[in-house]
Amino acid sequence: MAAMPKPDDTAPAFTLNREYMGVARTTFLIGPNGKIAHVWEKVRVKDHAESVFQACCDLS
């Protein structure tokens, strides 16, 4: 699994009623054992940090 997106990792995005291809955002939470503990796909900025923080707290 790559940490950086591949050139084809795109998704439709919208701004000012115009569609364009943007980066498909994904967040991976790596647990203390070095394995992926949680994956968030199609990330939206609003409330995302809180969701990641809560998942980090739940790992303990």
Secondary structure, 3 states (H helix, E strand, C coil): CCCCCCCCCEEEEEECCEEEEEECCEEEEECCCCCEEEEEECCCCCCHHHHHHHHHHHHC
